[in-house]
Amino acid sequence: MKLDAKTVASLALPDGKPDVIFFDDELSGFGLRVRAGGHRSWIAQYRARGRTRRQTIGSVEKLIPIEARKAARKILAKVELGEDPQGAKQEQRRQAVHTLRSVAEAYLEARAPELRPSSLRVTRLYLTGRYFKPLHTTSITAISHPDVAARISAIKRDSGSVTAKQARAALSSMYKWAMGEGLMGKSPFNPVVGTNSPAGPQAGTRVLSDSELTRIWNTCGDDDYGRIIKLLILLGSRRSEIGGMAWSELDFDAGTWLLPAARSKNKHPLLVPLPPAALAIIKAVPRTSRDQLFGARTRAGFTGWERGKRALDARAGIEAKWRVHDVRRTVATRMGDLGVLPHIIEAALNHRGGAKRGVAGVYNRSHHEAYVCNALLIWSEHVLALAEGRKDKVVPLRA
């Protein structure tokens, strides 16, 4: 029959059937579905990729037969052109579930075993914090290039270009992961690509003078932050490495600290021979039930960097601005001034590059433990001599 106003009015469910479809004789695939309870709706049925698809067009009460037939013709025309309208509709619904926030949580869970705790914490802040919050409930496939560009500009305005650059990088990495996981649909794209990248932090050049280093050392309080800064001065480590130091990493009998690969920036473990001054500071830390020496959280280690730095700056009164990472650069520079050779300095600071590139990096696998131990002893003696206003006692050993 031809589905028109007259025939539709006369159609009813056959006895004993809860659901039946009456198809139109003129337009193949166009039909009226009648279900128990009086529900009647227009449908378009077709085959695509070996499957029968059925797409609801609308109810009889809202669409007259002419309008429904016109809509069905458009759907079936798309099928003739190789499309799958209902499949595309289902894909849109599926992708709508993948909001930026939900994908960010999945991404963070997947990367957790690979990232250092501090890196994971910062990445979580960028992706699930306030920076991209206006896009959190939006599907990742619906977020456009202008959407991302607007957020990066807002982050730069509110938090600075360095934060904006790092937030942009975190979002781009998440999108690359999502594409690899097949969460971006049939035509995946990264909306971060092509957005303007804010300027990053300038390479640091600040080396603290002896007087500045002495003032910082003598100003450090007898608290977590003060102990951490003193250990950074003595060992030249990265702040996250000292801030997350654990009792299980320490061997007091051997006088060593084993920095595990999981907490090392270059993913290489480092056995650090602790000079007496560093051992004394560590032994003075009150023991608790936590494995971490510093901080109040269970496994996060120390986190009060900004608050501790402000308090130290207020007491030290150093006019020129300095960063905690300047201490590491100062240790490397001053060790060189004391006659420690470059490859020993790199070994002491667990830095790969420079003296260990090329053939040396491939074939020379020595960690130079004896020379590193001597270098840290020379350096710690120099620091203590500066702090106490006396001359050095240790004579440098030439490698």
C-alpha positions in Angstrom: 0.0 0.0 0.0 1.0 3.6 -0.3 1.4 5.2 3.1 -0.9 8.3 3.1 -3.3 9.9 5.5 -6.1 7.6 4.5 -4.2 4.3 4.8 -2.3 5.3 7.9 -5.6 6.0 9.8 -6.8 2.4 9.0 -3.6 0.6 10.1 -3.7 -1.4 13.4 -1.7 -4.1 15.1 -2.7 -7.7 14.0 -4.0 -9.8 16.8 -1.3 -11.3 19.0 1.5 -9.1 17.6 3.1 -6.4 19.9 5.1 -4.7 17.1 4.8 -4.6 13.3 6.1 -2.4 10.4 4.0 -1.5 7.4 6.2 -0.7 4.4 5.3 1.7 1.6 5.0 0.2 -1.9 6.4 3.3 -3.7 9.4 4.2 -1.6 11.4 1.1 -0.7 12.5 1.2 3.0 10.0 3.8 4.1 7.6 2.5 6.7 5.2 3.0 9.6 6.0 1.2 12.8 3.0 0.3 15.1 3.6 -0.9 18.6 1.5 -2.0 21.5 0.1 0.9 23.5 -0.7 2.9 20.4 2.8 4.1 19.6 3.1 4.8 15.9 6.3 6.2 14.2 7.7 6.7 10.8 10.9 4.8 10.0 13.5 4.4 7.2 15.1 0.9 6.9 18.1 0.0 4.8 21.2 -2.2 4.7 24.7 -0.8 5.1 28.0 -2.7 5.5 26.1 -6.0 5.7 23.7 -4.9 8.5 20.1 -3.9 8.5 19.7 -0.4 9.9 16.5 1.2 11.1 16.3 4.9 11.8 13.3 6.6 13.4 12.1 9.7 11.6 9.3 10.9 14.0 5.9 10.1 15.3 2.7 10.1 13.3 1.3 12.8 15.6 4.1 15.2 14.7 4.8 14.4 11.0 2.2 14.1 8.3 2.8 11.4 5.6 4.2 13.8 3.0 6.8 15.2 5.5 7.8 11.8 6.7 8.2 10.5 3.1 10.4 13.5 2.3 12.6 12.9 5.3 12.9 9.2 4.5 13.9 10.0 0.9 16.8 12.1 2.2 18.0 9.3 4.5 17.8 6.7 1.8 19.5 9.0 -0.7 22.5 9.2 1.7 22.6 5.4 1.8 22.7 5.3 -2.0 25.8 7.6 -1.8 27.5 5.1 0.5 26.7 6.7 3.9 25.2 5.1 7.0 23.0 7.7 8.6 21.9 5.6 11.6 25.5 4.3 12.2 26.7 7.9 12.1 24.0 8.9 14.6 25.1 6.0 17.0 28.7 7.0 16.6 27.8 10.6 17.6 26.1 9.4 20.7 29.0 7.2 21.6 31.5 10.0 21.1 29.4 12.4 23.2 30.1 10.2 26.2 33.8 10.9 25.8 34.0 14.3 27.3 37.2 16.1 27.9 37.0 15.4 31.6 36.3 11.7 31.3 39.0 11.2 28.7 41.5 13.2 30.8 40.8 10.8 33.8 41.3 7.8 31.5 44.5 9.3 30.1 45.9 10.0 33.6 45.1 6.5 34.8 46.9 5.1 31.7 50.0 7.3 32.2 50.3 6.9 36.0 52.8 4.0 35.8 55.0 6.0 33.4 55.1 9.4 35.0 56.9 10.5 38.1 54.5 11.4 40.9 55.3 15.1 40.6 54.7 15.1 36.8 51.5 13.2 37.2 50.3 15.7 39.8 51.0 18.6 37.5 49.5 17.0 34.5 46.3 16.3 36.5 46.2 19.9 37.5 46.4 21.1 33.9 43.8 18.7 32.5 41.2 18.4 35.3 41.8 21.7 37.1 40.5 25.2 36.3 42.6 25.7 33.1 40.3 23.8 30.7 37.3 23.6 33.0 34.9 25.4 30.5 35.5 22.5 28.1 35.3 19.6 30.6 31.7 18.6 29.7 32.2 18.9 26.0 32.9 15.8 23.8 36.5 15.7 22.7 35.4 15.4 19.1 33.3 18.6 19.4 36.1 20.7 20.8 37.4 22.9 17.9 40.7 24.6 17.2 39.2 28.0 18.1 38.0 26.6 21.5 41.5 25.4 22.4 43.1 28.7 21.2 40.7 30.7 23.3 41.5 28.7 26.4 45.2 29.0 25.9 44.9 32.8 25.5 42.9 32.9 28.7 45.4 30.8 30.6 48.2 33.0 29.4 46.4 36.1 30.5 45.5 34.8 33.9 48.5 32.6 34.8 51.4 33.6 32.5 52.9 32.2 29.2 54.9 29.4 30.9 51.8 27.9 32.5 49.9 28.3 29.2 52.6 26.5 27.2 52.7 23.6 29.7 48.9 23.3 29.8 48.8 23.3 26.0 51.4 20.5 25.9 49.5 18.4 28.4 46.3 18.8 26.4 48.0 17.9 23.1 49.5 14.8 24.6 46.1 13.7 25.9 44.6 14.1 22.4 47.5 12.1 20.8 46.7 9.3 23.3 43.0 9.5 22.6 43.6 9.2 18.9 45.7 6.1 19.5 43.0 4.6 21.6 40.4 5.1 18.9 38.3 7.6 20.9 38.4 10.3 18.2 36.1 8.7 15.6 36.7 8.0 11.9 38.4 11.3 11.2 40.6 11.9 14.2 42.3 15.3 14.6 44.2 17.1 17.3 42.6 20.6 17.8 45.7 21.7 19.7 47.8 21.4 16.6 48.2 24.8 14.9 47.3 26.9 18.0 49.9 29.5 18.9 52.4 28.1 21.4 53.1 30.6 24.2 56.7 31.4 25.0 58.3 28.9 27.4 60.7 29.6 30.3 64.0 31.1 29.3 67.0 29.0 29.9 68.4 29.7 33.4 71.8 31.3 33.7 71.7 32.4 37.4 74.6 31.2 39.5 74.5 32.1 43.2 77.5 33.9 44.6 79.3 32.6 47.6 77.7 35.3 49.8 74.2 34.5 48.5 74.7 30.8 49.0 76.0 31.4 52.5 73.0 33.7 53.3 70.5 31.0 52.1 72.3 28.3 54.1 72.4 30.3 57.3 68.8 31.4 56.9 67.3 27.9 56.4 65.1 27.0 59.3 65.0 23.7 61.1 61.9 22.6 59.2 61.2 20.5 56.1 61.8 23.3 53.6 65.0 24.4 55.3 66.4 20.8 55.4 65.4 20.3 51.8 67.2 23.4 50.6 70.4 22.5 52.6 70.3 19.0 51.0 69.9 20.6 47.6 72.9 22.7 48.2 75.0 19.8 49.4 73.9 17.2 46.7 72.9 19.3 43.7 69.8 17.1 43.2 66.5 18.2 41.7 64.0 19.5 44.2 61.4 16.8 43.5 64.1 14.1 44.2 64.9 15.5 47.6 61.2 16.5 48.3 60.1 12.9 47.7 63.1 11.2 49.5 62.0 8.1 51.4 63.5 6.2 54.3 63.5 3.0 52.3 65.9 4.6 49.8 68.5 5.3 52.5 71.3 3.0 53.7 72.8 4.5 56.9 75.3 1.7 57.3 76.7 2.4 53.8 76.0 6.1 54.0 74.2 6.1 50.7 70.9 7.2 49.1 69.5 5.2 46.2 67.4 7.4 44.0 65.1 5.0 42.1 64.6 5.3 38.3 60.9 5.9 38.8 61.7 9.2 40.6 64.6 10.2 38.4 64.0 12.7 35.5 66.1 10.7 33.1 64.7 7.3 34.3 68.2 6.2 35.5 68.7 5.2 39.2 71.5 6.9 41.0 73.4 5.8 44.1 74.4 8.9 46.0 77.2 8.7 48.5 76.1 11.0 51.3 78.7 13.3 52.8 78.6 13.6 56.6 76.8 17.0 56.5 74.0 15.5 54.5 73.7 12.5 56.7 73.5 14.7 59.8 70.6 16.6 58.2 68.7 13.5 57.2 69.2 11.8 60.7 67.7 14.9 62.3 64.4 14.5 60.4 61.7 13.2 62.9 60.6 9.7 62.0 56.9 9.1 61.4 54.8 6.2 60.1 55.3 7.5 56.6 58.1 6.4 54.3 58.6 9.9 53.0 60.9 12.2 55.0 59.2 15.4 54.1 55.7 16.7 53.7 52.4 16.0 55.4 50.7 13.9 52.8 50.8 10.1 52.7 52.8 9.5 49.5 53.2 12.9 47.8 56.3 14.0 49.6 56.9 17.7 50.1 54.5 20.1 48.4 54.8 23.5 50.1 57.4 24.9 47.7 55.9 28.3 47.2 55.1 29.0 50.8 58.5 27.8 51.9 60.3 29.9 49.3 58.4 33.1 50.2 59.3 32.6 53.9 63.0 31.9 53.1 63.2 34.9 50.8 61.7 37.2 53.5 64.4 36.1 56.0 67.3 36.0 53.6 66.8 39.4 52.1 68.5 38.5 48.7 67.8 41.4 46.4 68.3 39.6 43.0 65.6 37.0 42.3 66.6 33.4 42.4 64.9 30.0 41.9 65.4 26.8 43.7 66.8 25.2 40.4 69.5 27.9 40.5 71.1 25.9 43.4 71.6 22.9 41.1 73.3 25.1 38.5 75.4 26.7 41.2 76.6 23.3 42.6 77.7 22.2 39.1 79.5 25.5 38.4 81.2 25.8 41.7 82.3 22.1 41.6 84.0 22.9 38.3 85.7 25.9 40.0 87.0 23.6 42.7 88.6 21.3 40.0 86.0 18.6 39.7 86.0 17.3 36.1 82.9 17.7 34.0 82.0 14.0 33.7 82.3 13.6 37.4 80.0 16.6 38.0 77.5 15.0 35.5 77.7 11.7 37.3 77.1 13.3 40.7 74.1 15.2 39.4 72.7 12.3 37.4 72.8 14.4 34.2 73.2 12.6 30.9 74.8 14.6 28.2 77.8 16.8 27.5 80.8 14.8 28.6 78.9 11.5 28.1 77.7 11.9 24.6 78.9 10.1 21.5 81.3 7.2 22.0 81.8 7.9 25.7 78.1 7.7 26.3 77.8 4.4 24.4 80.8 2.5 25.8 81.8 4.2 29.1 79.2 2.8 31.5 81.2 3.7 34.7 79.4 5.7 37.4 82.7 6.9 38.9 81.5 6.2 42.4 84.8 6.9 44.2 85.3 10.2 42.3 81.6 11.2 42.9 82.0 10.5 46.6 85.1 12.7 46.7 83.5 15.5 44.7 80.5 15.7 47.0 82.9 15.6 50.0 84.9 18.5 48.5 81.8 20.4 47.8 80.1 19.9 51.2 83.4 21.0 52.9 83.4 24.1 50.8 79.8 24.9 51.7 80.4 24.4 55.4 83.6 26.5 55.3 81.6 29.3 53.6 78.8 29.0 56.2 81.2 29.0 59.1 83.6 31.6 57.7 86.7 29.4 57.6 89.0 27.9 55.0 88.4 24.5 53.2 90.1 21.5 54.7 89.7 18.9 51.9 92.2 18.9 49.0 90.6 18.2 45.6 91.3 14.8 44.0 92.3 14.9 40.3 90.6 12.2 38.2 
